[in-house]
């Protein structure tokens, strides 16, 4: 499920993609208006099936994370940090599985 919300700190709109267990598997950048955030969700749904759109990264501390990029190369979502590469790959698989048909809930 996509959870769409507005930050009280900066008034920007964000979304999180959550797995069935409630864990956040992908988080967005901040959008100035809600329509931008909704377009971001649609972009995640469109691009999640394409493995080449996932940018796998290793942080300086040795942990793993990934970004999902749109066709234009812009990052549309980022993962949490994972302690193992296998954990990161499971996160990517979860985005591929959950994003395309996910509903959106506004908070």
BELJO-V113105 format. One line per field, one symbol per residue. burial: I if it has 24 or more other C-alpha atoms within 12 Angstrom, else O. A space follows every 10 residues. Layout:
# BELJO-V113105
burial = ???
This chain:
# BELJO-V113105
burial = IIIIIIOOOO OOIIIIIIIO OOOIIIIIII IOOOOOIIOI IIIIIIIIIO OOIIIIOOOO OOOIIIIIII OOOOIIIIII IIOOOOOIIO IIIIIIIIII OIOIOOO
